[in-house]
């Protein structure tokens, strides 16, 4: 049983935590023609937009109800009505995600009631799908907000009873926040290779994959899961729920679907990836394509190549629970150990981690742990760059935000190809920083320096 240790500090001095609204906004980016509406002060949305722009280097559609001190005290339902009507009129979205913040939650705002009143007063906007999500900043973290949006999506848009008929070629993929747009593209190729049609929820492969869109700037998301496909999730042949934080999503989806619900914590070990491919084989009835078998062979060869460099390596990780689980399992499967673990908040998935103890705290707590028990490599977001430099320890950036490296937002970690590349990255870091071999200089090598050439010429 993993021992959970709570920090005794009265405040976080170097936090790794991101609030629930950021997670809900990230998930909303994977819905087609969507715009998230943050029910809070203007600073709540501005702060989130800065984080996302730094991470993805893309324009982020995001609006706020602009609560002020008066509406915070007297009630801000009019702000919601005004914001929704303005967005529907000017931007013409297909989906609006209305999410709360710590300010509106402390005020006691009832988003469901406000939406019902808006539907009554503005019937001409009935065609716009509006999803309400409770995401207070003072509870949980980004992971909780991301999962909360998917839970609300299933509860509010997927019929409680399975719809008539079944689509034998359609497969649902509920993906945790640990899947980058690059990871999602790889998963799509795996599913399509078996002749199946993947419905990814959320789908970031077209909205945040780093492409240069044609046409003018759009105030809505470009690409993503459609509302119609979400409403038809119950007709799919099967549902994959990948991520420990999405277990409740799986529980909500099981009675609503006709196909089985397959749950996996991640796809970053050979065991879980093989299970994913085996399930696709069973659902489709097709043999595993040759290119997938080749990728698996490449991974096995990478394990052999990197074994000497990684065996006995020690990792220190500071991240959300889903990321901690996949990296801890990955490290253990490659003969590495996870010596120091820090999580931003206590989440249910932490108890099952294959580590001795987990500290609920910040990067300062990670520094204290490293002083008592050193490690070889640190894994955290870009906020840990200063600590990495201070300790002269290599940092592999994972999670959110990553704002000091280009292209990290779509780096592939999951699947056979993602594991292969991650192995090489870890192996190279270990070789360079901890098992460095000096450049070999042969004693028989001729000296072609300028001084030697001058002496030879004088002779």
HELIX and SHEET records of a PDB file:
HELIX    1   1 UNK A   20  UNK A   28  1                                   9    
HELIX    2   2 UNK A   42  UNK A   56  1                                  15    
HELIX    3   3 UNK A   69  UNK A   74  1                                   6    
HELIX    4   4 UNK A   77  UNK A   90  1                                  14    
HELIX    5   5 UNK A  102  UNK A  107  1                                   6    
HELIX    6   6 UNK A  111  UNK A  121  1                                  11    
HELIX    7   7 UNK A  123  UNK A  125  5                                   3    
HELIX    8   8 UNK A  142  UNK A  157  1                                  16    
HELIX    9   9 UNK A  181  UNK A  193  1                                  13    
HELIX   10  10 UNK A  227  UNK A  231  1                                   5    
HELIX   11  11 UNK A  233  UNK A  235  5                                   3    
HELIX   12  12 UNK A  244  UNK A  246  5                                   3    
HELIX   13  13 UNK A  247  UNK A  254  1                                   8    
HELIX   14  14 UNK A  270  UNK A  284  1                                  15    
HELIX   15  15 UNK A  290  UNK A  310  1                                  21    
HELIX   16  16 UNK A  321  UNK A  333  1                                  13    
HELIX   17  17 UNK A  348  UNK A  352  5                                   5    
HELIX   18  18 UNK A  363  UNK A  372  1                                  10    
HELIX   19  19 UNK A  382  UNK A  384  5                                   3    
HELIX   20  20 UNK A  385  UNK A  391  1                                   7    
HELIX   21  21 UNK A  408  UNK A  410  5                                   3    
HELIX   22  22 UNK A  415  UNK A  433  1                                  19    
HELIX   23  23 UNK A  450  UNK A  458  1                                   9    
SHEET    1   A 6 UNK A   3  UNK A   6  0                                        
SHEET    2   A 6 UNK A 357  UNK A 360  1                                        
SHEET    3   A 6 UNK A 337  UNK A 343  1                                        
SHEET    4   A 6 UNK A 314  UNK A 318  1                                        
SHEET    5   A 6 UNK A 377  UNK A 380  1                                        
SHEET    6   A 6 UNK A 394  UNK A 397  1                                        
SHEET    1   B 4 UNK A  62  UNK A  64  0                                        
SHEET    2   B 4 UNK A  34  UNK A  39  1                                        
SHEET    3   B 4 UNK A  95  UNK A 100  1                                        
SHEET    4   B 4 UNK A 129  UNK A 133  1                                        
SHEET    1   C 4 UNK A 197  UNK A 201  0                                        
SHEET    2   C 4 UNK A 167  UNK A 175  1                                        
SHEET    3   C 4 UNK A 236  UNK A 242  1                                        
SHEET    4   C 4 UNK A 260  UNK A 264  1                                        
END                                                                             
